[in-house]
Amino acid sequence: MTRIGLISDTHSYLDEAVFRHFEQCDEIWHAGDFGNPEIAAKLAAFRPLRGVWGNIDGVEIRQQFPEKLHFQCEGVKVYMKHIGGYPPRYNPETKRELKADPPNLFIDGHSHILKIMYDDQLQCLHMNPGAAGKEGWHKVRTLITFSIDGANMKDCQVIELGKR
């Protein structure tokens, strides 16, 4: 079993509470808009880090992380990118990519809107952890933790870090 800490849209701010909430996690996945390389370095020093760059990320983050990430975690095929949309309102590029190479789990960020929903048409779980940073229009900073056990995704928890 692999326990995941999912975060996005830190925008150069990392609440120290993140480390407490991700203490039991095996990996951290960041869905873009790190804001600066120090955020990535702090997370990577704590747990193995996977991530994608977001639209506000500069050259240093873009050299360290890809725009799109396809990988396998246990029996779950994962696709992550920063800007993607959500079921059934994916952006056109994302919709093509999801249909061409269907994942079991699609993760994005960007909207600052926490969403966990199943796409019946694509038979894919969609997760957006909302925004953990203080920039943007969201009211509450959020994270997600969940487990992957073989082909099963379970034990999902939404964590509120407090007001923006």
C-alpha angles and dihedrals in degrees: 000000000000120000114209131202109203121199137162144172098028090157093200094312123106118181111216088226088073089075092053092049092046094045093107093043124109094201139016120219118197117197096203144278094087089163097210139014093250090070090054092046093052093048093045091050089055102044137348106288132212120180152145130226121253134212094269095048118110134219096285094057092041090054091050100043133036126238091237129024127198116183145143122243108189104306095340123100107214131197120187132182132149102238115038115120124226139265117331095355101067116150112257096256093049092047090054092048094048092050094044095051109012115208127200090227128032117192128188141153131188100100095073084222116124109228133167111174140146120238105216093188095056095028089230134130114232122206130183112173093204117228127318095185133079099243120092139039100290116117100209129038112231145187135180131220123190142153133240113206110179104304094342127098111202148142093056115181129183112213123200114207095189137265121333 
